Amino acid sequence: MKTFLVPIDFSAVTEDVVTTAISFAQAFQGKVSLINVVQPPVVTSEFALPVEVLQEAMNAGEKAAQTKLDVSVGKFRSAKIPCEARVVHGPGVTMILEEADKVAADYIIIGSHGHGRIYDLLVGSTASGVIKKAKCGVIIVPPPDKAG
């Protein structure tokens, strides 16, 4: 049984990532570990919000993410694929790679947002970072406008 780690961020490519993961999991009689990475807010000035307000925002974000993850879990379970889901906190690439190690992932199925090369150069790409550092196979799902 293969294990697929599927990080989803609820962007336009998420539905295609879930569909692709279902196909691979069915083909390899695998199981799926879904994650959503919530990145901590970046404080950019000395006039930051109080810690309590930031914590409330993080908790609300986690609850919303878990609700959305549960919808995706239902899709896997409807397809008779074992699936678990977690919300994790931290930098995207780091958290995805740590989770891949924890679940002993054979593959990571991740979406690409299709930003331009300038964006990726200046901001970085989570998918690119995962490809460079993953210890397992990585399957990239293109954004809807780039697919086909």
N, C-alpha and C positions, 0 to 999 in steps of 0.2 A: 504494500500500500504506500503510495507516494503522499507526501505532505506538501501542500501548497500554501505559502504565505501570501495573502492578498491584501496589501495596503490600499485603502480607498479613502478618498477625500471629498466625496460627494460633488465632484465637478462634472462637467459634461461628459468626460470619458468613463465615469464610474460604471454606468450601465453596461458598456462594452467590456470593461474589466471583469465584471461579475459574470457576464455571458461567457467570456473566454475561460474564466476559471471553472465554471460549471462544465464546459466542454472537456477541458483537460482532466478535471477530477473524475468525470464519467469514463473517459477513455483509459485512464490509469487506475481506476477504482481507488481513487485517493480521498484524502480528507483535506479540509480547508480551515485555515486559521485566518480570520479577517481581523484587521486592525485599522484604527483611525488614529493618527498622530495629532494630538493637540499641542501646538507649540506655545510655550509660555509667552505672555505679552512682553514686548520690548519696551523698557523704560528709557526714554530718550531725553528727559530733562529732569531738573531737580524738583519740578512741580508735579511729581508723579502722584497717581491716585494712592490712597491708603491701602495697605496690604489686605485689609478685610474686603475692600471693594474688588481688588484684583482676584482674590480667592473666590468671591461670589461669582464673578464673571467666568472664571475657570470652571467652577462647579456647574454653572448653567451650560457652558459649552460642552462639557463632558456628558451631561444628561441628554442634551440634544443629539450629540454624536451617537450615544448608545441607542437612542430611539431609532435613528436612521440605520445604524448597524443591524438592529433587530429585524428591520424590513429585509435587508440583504440576506441575513441568516435564514429567514423564511423561504427565500428563493432556493437556497442550497438544500434545505431540508425537504422542500417540495420535490426536488430532483433526487431525493434519497441519498444525499451526500452529507456525511458527517461534517459538522461545522461548529466552530466556536468563534466568539468575537470579543475583542477587548479594545478599550480606549487607553492609549498610552500617552505620556507627556514627555516632551523634550524635542530636540532637533530631529527633523524628519529622517535623514539618512541614518543617523546613529541609532534611532529607535527601531527603524525597520531592520537594520542589520542585527541588532541585539535580539529582537523578536525572532528573526530567522534562526539564530543560534538556539534560542530557548525551545522552539518547537521542532528543531532539527529539520528545517525545511529542505526539501529536495529542489524546489523551485520557488522563485518569487515572481508573482504575476502583478505587474505594476503598469499604470497608465502613464502616458506621456502627454503633456499638455500642448505640445506643438508651438511653444514660444519660439521666437526667432533666435538665431545664433547670438545676436547682441544681448538679448535678455539673458540667455544661458551664461554668457561670458560675464556679465555684470552681476547677476543675481545667483546664478547656479541652477542646476537642475537636479531635483531629487532623484529622478530616474537615472540620470547620468552618474550621480554619486553612488547609487546602489550598484550599478553595473561595474564600476571601477573597483568596489571593495567587497562585493558579495563572494561568499565561499561556495555558493550553489548556483545553479542555472537561473537566469533572469529572462523572463518573457515580457516584452514591451508591447503594450496595446496602444496603437496610435489614437489620437483624438478623432472624433467623428468626421471632421472636415478633411482629415488626411487619410482616412481609411479608404480602401478600395482602389 
